[in-house]
Amino acid sequence: MIAPTYNFAIEQGATGGFTLKVYTDETQSTVRNLTGYSARLMVRKNYTHPLVALSLSTPASGIIIVPLDGEIQVRWEAVQSAAIAAGKYVADLEIFKTVGGVVEVEKMFRSDFGGVEVIPEVVK
């Protein structure tokens, strides 16, 4: 399955984020139970760039999963966004869990190329 596209902006020097609601099907009538899942998000200049501009994960590094509500809350702090150079980036968000000793990974979204825009801070 190809991950859906989700683009977003980061204001340099500001706290920000977004919340995703995960459903069991395309009709979005039933939220997905995310019990047992962890999540990670990485933002890079391009898909093969060796440096990570922003890395967030569960449980205590910027991502909170509300399992029974099917929610993934992504938050970054002002100090994190201030450290990212203004420009266009790419991102992936994955959820994963271990089942029978095997880690199952599922991509929640992928941004378009340049789909994550870091907007420059004017007042410093």
CYANA upper distance limits for C-alpha pairs under 8 A (distance plus 0.5 A):
  3 ALA  CA    107 LYS  CA      6.24
  3 ALA  CA    108 MET  CA      6.46
  3 ALA  CA    109 PHE  CA      5.50
  3 ALA  CA    110 ARG  CA      6.64
  4 PRO  CA    108 MET  CA      7.49
  4 PRO  CA    109 PHE  CA      5.46
  4 PRO  CA    110 ARG  CA      6.83
  5 THR  CA    109 PHE  CA      6.02
  5 THR  CA    110 ARG  CA      5.60
  5 THR  CA    111 SER  CA      5.68
  5 THR  CA    112 ASP  CA      6.90
  6 TYR  CA    109 PHE  CA      6.47
  6 TYR  CA    110 ARG  CA      6.61
  6 TYR  CA    111 SER  CA      5.53
  6 TYR  CA    112 ASP  CA      7.84
  6 TYR  CA    115 GLY  CA      8.22
  7 ASN  CA    111 SER  CA      5.60
  7 ASN  CA    112 ASP  CA      7.11
  7 ASN  CA    115 GLY  CA      5.30
  7 ASN  CA    116 VAL  CA      6.11
  8 PHE  CA    115 GLY  CA      7.10
  8 PHE  CA    116 VAL  CA      5.63
  8 PHE  CA    117 GLU  CA      7.20
  9 ALA  CA    116 VAL  CA      5.96
  9 ALA  CA    117 GLU  CA      5.24
  9 ALA  CA    118 VAL  CA      6.33
  9 ALA  CA    119 ILE  CA      7.54
 10 ILE  CA     14 ALA  CA      8.32
 10 ILE  CA     16 GLY  CA      7.46
 10 ILE  CA     17 GLY  CA      8.38
 10 ILE  CA     81 SER  CA      7.35
 10 ILE  CA    116 VAL  CA      7.86
 10 ILE  CA    117 GLU  CA      6.68
 10 ILE  CA    118 VAL  CA      5.20
 10 ILE  CA    119 ILE  CA      6.64
 11 GLU  CA     15 THR  CA      8.33
 11 GLU  CA     16 GLY  CA      8.00
 11 GLU  CA     81 SER  CA      7.32
 11 GLU  CA    118 VAL  CA      6.27
 11 GLU  CA    119 ILE  CA      5.38
 11 GLU  CA    120 PRO  CA      7.16
 11 GLU  CA    121 GLU  CA      7.42
 12 GLN  CA     78 ALA  CA      7.88
 12 GLN  CA     81 SER  CA      5.36
 12 GLN  CA     82 ALA  CA      5.29
 12 GLN  CA     83 ALA  CA      8.22
 12 GLN  CA     84 ILE  CA      7.44
 12 GLN  CA     85 ALA  CA      8.41
 12 GLN  CA     86 ALA  CA      7.61
 12 GLN  CA    118 VAL  CA      6.67
 12 GLN  CA    119 ILE  CA      6.22
 12 GLN  CA    120 PRO  CA      5.85
 12 GLN  CA    121 GLU  CA      5.56
 13 GLY  CA     78 ALA  CA      5.11
 13 GLY  CA     79 VAL  CA      6.69
 13 GLY  CA     80 GLN  CA      7.97
 13 GLY  CA     81 SER  CA      5.64
 13 GLY  CA     82 ALA  CA      4.44
 13 GLY  CA     83 ALA  CA      8.24
 13 GLY  CA    121 GLU  CA      6.73
 14 ALA  CA     77 GLU  CA      7.28
 14 ALA  CA     78 ALA  CA      4.68
 14 ALA  CA     79 VAL  CA      8.12
 14 ALA  CA     81 SER  CA      6.82
 14 ALA  CA     82 ALA  CA      7.66
 15 THR  CA     75 ARG  CA      7.92
 15 THR  CA     76 TRP  CA      6.19
 15 THR  CA     77 GLU  CA      4.95
 15 THR  CA     78 ALA  CA      4.84
 15 THR  CA     79 VAL  CA      8.48
 15 THR  CA     81 SER  CA      7.80
 16 GLY  CA     75 ARG  CA      6.23
 16 GLY  CA     76 TRP  CA      6.06
 16 GLY  CA     77 GLU  CA      7.26
 16 GLY  CA     78 ALA  CA      8.15
 17 GLY  CA     73 GLN  CA      8.08
 17 GLY  CA     74 VAL  CA      5.74
 17 GLY  CA     75 ARG  CA      4.75
 17 GLY  CA     76 TRP  CA      6.55
 18 PHE  CA     73 GLN  CA      6.64
 18 PHE  CA     74 VAL  CA      5.89
 18 PHE  CA     75 ARG  CA      7.20
 19 THR  CA     71 GLU  CA      7.16
 19 THR  CA     72 ILE  CA      6.14
 19 THR  CA     73 GLN  CA      4.89
 19 THR  CA     74 VAL  CA      6.52
 20 LEU  CA     71 GLU  CA      6.14
 20 LEU  CA     72 ILE  CA      5.65
 20 LEU  CA     73 GLN  CA      6.96
 21 LYS  CA     31 VAL  CA      7.83
 21 LYS  CA     69 ASP  CA      8.23
 21 LYS  CA     70 GLY  CA      6.05
 21 LYS  CA     71 GLU  CA      5.16
 21 LYS  CA     72 ILE  CA      7.04
 22 VAL  CA     31 VAL  CA      6.39
 22 VAL  CA     32 ARG  CA      6.12
 22 VAL  CA     70 GLY  CA      5.58
 22 VAL  CA     71 GLU  CA      6.71
 22 VAL  CA     72 ILE  CA      8.25
 23 TYR  CA     28 GLN  CA      5.82
 23 TYR  CA     29 SER  CA      7.66
 23 TYR  CA     30 THR  CA      6.13
 23 TYR  CA     31 VAL  CA      4.67
 23 TYR  CA     32 ARG  CA      5.21
 23 TYR  CA     70 GLY  CA      7.36
 24 THR  CA     28 GLN  CA      7.48
 24 THR  CA     29 SER  CA      8.36
 24 THR  CA     30 THR  CA      6.31
 24 THR  CA     31 VAL  CA      6.35
 24 THR  CA     32 ARG  CA      5.43
 25 ASP  CA     29 SER  CA      7.97
 25 ASP  CA     30 THR  CA      7.83
 31 VAL  CA     68 LEU  CA      8.28
 31 VAL  CA     69 ASP  CA      6.94
 31 VAL  CA     70 GLY  CA      5.75
 32 ARG  CA     67 PRO  CA      8.45
 32 ARG  CA     68 LEU  CA      7.90
 32 ARG  CA     69 ASP  CA      7.97
 32 ARG  CA     70 GLY  CA      5.47
 33 ASN  CA     67 PRO  CA      5.92
 33 ASN  CA     68 LEU  CA      5.59
 33 ASN  CA     69 ASP  CA      7.51
 33 ASN  CA     70 GLY  CA      6.00
 34 LEU  CA     65 ILE  CA      7.86
 34 LEU  CA     66 VAL  CA      7.87
 34 LEU  CA     67 PRO  CA      4.73
 34 LEU  CA     68 LEU  CA      7.04
 34 LEU  CA     70 GLY  CA      6.32
 34 LEU  CA     71 GLU  CA      8.42
 35 THR  CA     67 PRO  CA      5.33
 35 THR  CA     68 LEU  CA      7.52
 36 GLY  CA     67 PRO  CA      8.46
 36 GLY  CA     97 LYS  CA      6.70
 37 TYR  CA     65 ILE  CA      8.36
 37 TYR  CA     95 ILE  CA      6.70
 37 TYR  CA     96 PHE  CA      5.89
 37 TYR  CA     97 LYS  CA      5.35
 38 SER  CA     57 SER  CA      8.09
 38 SER  CA     58 THR  CA      6.17
 38 SER  CA     59 PRO  CA      7.71
 38 SER  CA     65 ILE  CA      7.91
 38 SER  CA     95 ILE  CA      6.05
 38 SER  CA     96 PHE  CA      5.87
 38 SER  CA     97 LYS  CA      6.75
 39 ALA  CA     57 SER  CA      6.00
 39 ALA  CA     58 THR  CA      6.01
 39 ALA  CA     63 ILE  CA      7.44
 39 ALA  CA     65 ILE  CA      8.27
 39 ALA  CA     93 LEU  CA      7.66
 39 ALA  CA     94 GLU  CA      6.06
 39 ALA  CA     95 ILE  CA      4.75
 39 ALA  CA     96 PHE  CA      6.67
 40 ARG  CA     55 SER  CA      7.88
 40 ARG  CA     56 LEU  CA      6.16
 40 ARG  CA     57 SER  CA      4.65
 40 ARG  CA     58 THR  CA      7.13
 40 ARG  CA     63 ILE  CA      7.89
 40 ARG  CA     93 LEU  CA      6.26
 40 ARG  CA     94 GLU  CA      5.99
 40 ARG  CA     95 ILE  CA      7.09
 41 LEU  CA     54 LEU  CA      8.35
 41 LEU  CA     55 SER  CA      6.23
 41 LEU  CA     56 LEU  CA      5.64
 41 LEU  CA     57 SER  CA      6.73
 41 LEU  CA     91 ALA  CA      7.49
 41 LEU  CA     92 ASP  CA      6.18
 41 LEU  CA     93 LEU  CA      4.89
 41 LEU  CA     94 GLU  CA      7.03
 42 MET  CA     52 VAL  CA      7.14
 42 MET  CA     53 ALA  CA      8.04
 42 MET  CA     54 LEU  CA      6.20
 42 MET  CA     55 SER  CA      5.12
 42 MET  CA     56 LEU  CA      7.09
 42 MET  CA     91 ALA  CA      6.04
 42 MET  CA     92 ASP  CA      6.25
 42 MET  CA     93 LEU  CA      7.34
 43 VAL  CA     52 VAL  CA      6.48
 43 VAL  CA     53 ALA  CA      5.94
 43 VAL  CA     54 LEU  CA      5.53
 43 VAL  CA     55 SER  CA      7.04
 43 VAL  CA     89 TYR  CA      7.04
 43 VAL  CA     90 VAL  CA      6.12
 43 VAL  CA     91 ALA  CA      4.86
 43 VAL  CA     92 ASP  CA      7.43
 43 VAL  CA    116 VAL  CA      8.48
 44 ARG  CA     49 HIS  CA      6.81
 44 ARG  CA     51 LEU  CA      7.09
 44 ARG  CA     52 VAL  CA      5.48
 44 ARG  CA     53 ALA  CA      5.77
 44 ARG  CA     54 LEU  CA      7.70
 44 ARG  CA     89 TYR  CA      6.12
 44 ARG  CA     90 VAL  CA      6.01
 44 ARG  CA     91 ALA  CA      6.91
 45 LYS  CA     49 HIS  CA      6.56
 45 LYS  CA     51 LEU  CA      8.35
 45 LYS  CA     52 VAL  CA      8.26
 45 LYS  CA     53 ALA  CA      7.75
 45 LYS  CA     88 LYS  CA      7.35
 45 LYS  CA     89 TYR  CA      4.97
 45 LYS  CA     90 VAL  CA      6.63
 46 ASN  CA     89 TYR  CA      6.58
 46 ASN  CA     90 VAL  CA      6.19
 46 ASN  CA    113 PHE  CA      7.73
 46 ASN  CA    114 GLY  CA      8.36
 47 TYR  CA     90 VAL  CA      7.16
 53 ALA  CA     84 ILE  CA      6.47
 54 LEU  CA     80 GLN  CA      7.78
 54 LEU  CA     81 SER  CA      8.44
 54 LEU  CA     84 ILE  CA      8.05
 56 LEU  CA     61 SER  CA      5.89
 56 LEU  CA     62 GLY  CA      5.63
 56 LEU  CA     63 ILE  CA      6.76
 56 LEU  CA     74 VAL  CA      8.33
 56 LEU  CA     76 TRP  CA      8.25
 57 SER  CA     61 SER  CA      5.53
 57 SER  CA     62 GLY  CA      6.34
 57 SER  CA     63 ILE  CA      5.68
 58 THR  CA     62 GLY  CA      7.24
 58 THR  CA     63 ILE  CA      5.43
 58 THR  CA     64 ILE  CA      6.51
 58 THR  CA     65 ILE  CA      8.04
 59 PRO  CA     63 ILE  CA      6.96
 59 PRO  CA     64 ILE  CA      6.77
 60 ALA  CA     64 ILE  CA      8.11
 62 GLY  CA     74 VAL  CA      6.38
 62 GLY  CA     75 ARG  CA      5.45
 62 GLY  CA     76 TRP  CA      6.32
 63 ILE  CA     72 ILE  CA      7.38
 63 ILE  CA     73 GLN  CA      6.04
 63 ILE  CA     74 VAL  CA      5.16
 63 ILE  CA     75 ARG  CA      6.74
 64 ILE  CA     72 ILE  CA      6.42
 64 ILE  CA     73 GLN  CA      5.55
 64 ILE  CA     74 VAL  CA      7.19
 65 ILE  CA     70 GLY  CA      8.13
 65 ILE  CA     71 GLU  CA      6.25
 65 ILE  CA     72 ILE  CA      5.16
 65 ILE  CA     73 GLN  CA      6.72
 66 VAL  CA     70 GLY  CA      6.63
 66 VAL  CA     71 GLU  CA      5.55
 66 VAL  CA     72 ILE  CA      6.97
 66 VAL  CA     73 GLN  CA      8.34
 67 PRO  CA     71 GLU  CA      7.01
 76 TRP  CA     80 GLN  CA      6.88
 76 TRP  CA     81 SER  CA      7.46
 77 GLU  CA     81 SER  CA      7.03
 78 ALA  CA     82 ALA  CA      6.48
 79 VAL  CA     83 ALA  CA      6.95
 80 GLN  CA     84 ILE  CA      7.58
 82 ALA  CA    121 GLU  CA      8.33
 84 ILE  CA    118 VAL  CA      7.87
 85 ALA  CA    118 VAL  CA      7.68
 85 ALA  CA    120 PRO  CA      8.20
 86 ALA  CA    117 GLU  CA      8.00
 86 ALA  CA    118 VAL  CA      5.29
 86 ALA  CA    119 ILE  CA      6.09
 86 ALA  CA    120 PRO  CA      5.56
 87 GLY  CA    117 GLU  CA      6.29
 87 GLY  CA    118 VAL  CA      5.74
 87 GLY  CA    119 ILE  CA      7.39
 87 GLY  CA    120 PRO  CA      8.39
 88 LYS  CA    114 GLY  CA      5.03
 88 LYS  CA    115 GLY  CA      7.19
 88 LYS  CA    116 VAL  CA      6.17
 88 LYS  CA    117 GLU  CA      5.07
 88 LYS  CA    118 VAL  CA      6.80
 89 TYR  CA    113 PHE  CA      7.42
 89 TYR  CA    114 GLY  CA      5.24
 89 TYR  CA    115 GLY  CA      6.82
 89 TYR  CA    116 VAL  CA      5.37
 89 TYR  CA    117 GLU  CA      6.65
 89 TYR  CA    118 VAL  CA      8.15
 90 VAL  CA    110 ARG  CA      8.12
 90 VAL  CA    111 SER  CA      6.05
 90 VAL  CA    112 ASP  CA      7.11
 90 VAL  CA    113 PHE  CA      6.11
 90 VAL  CA    114 GLY  CA      6.10
 90 VAL  CA    115 GLY  CA      6.44
 90 VAL  CA    116 VAL  CA      6.06
 91 ALA  CA    110 ARG  CA      6.29
 91 ALA  CA    111 SER  CA      5.81
 91 ALA  CA    115 GLY  CA      8.43
 91 ALA  CA    116 VAL  CA      7.37
 92 ASP  CA    107 LYS  CA      7.78
 92 ASP  CA    108 MET  CA      8.14
 92 ASP  CA    109 PHE  CA      6.33
 92 ASP  CA    110 ARG  CA      5.04
 92 ASP  CA    111 SER  CA      7.07
 93 LEU  CA    107 LYS  CA      6.57
 93 LEU  CA    108 MET  CA      5.96
 93 LEU  CA    109 PHE  CA      5.97
 93 LEU  CA    110 ARG  CA      7.16
 94 GLU  CA    105 VAL  CA      7.18
 94 GLU  CA    106 GLU  CA      6.09
 94 GLU  CA    107 LYS  CA      4.84
 94 GLU  CA    108 MET  CA      5.78
 94 GLU  CA    109 PHE  CA      7.75
 95 ILE  CA    105 VAL  CA      6.45
 95 ILE  CA    106 GLU  CA      5.89
 95 ILE  CA    107 LYS  CA      6.92
 95 ILE  CA    108 MET  CA      7.23
 96 PHE  CA    103 VAL  CA      7.18
 96 PHE  CA    104 GLU  CA      5.93
 96 PHE  CA    105 VAL  CA      4.88
 96 PHE  CA    106 GLU  CA      6.62
 97 LYS  CA    103 VAL  CA      6.11
 97 LYS  CA    104 GLU  CA      6.01
 97 LYS  CA    105 VAL  CA      7.40
 98 THR  CA    102 VAL  CA      5.82
 98 THR  CA    103 VAL  CA      4.76
 98 THR  CA    104 GLU  CA      6.56
 99 VAL  CA    103 VAL  CA      6.82
 99 VAL  CA    104 GLU  CA      7.53
111 SER  CA    115 GLY  CA      5.71
111 SER  CA    116 VAL  CA      7.24
112 ASP  CA    116 VAL  CA      8.24
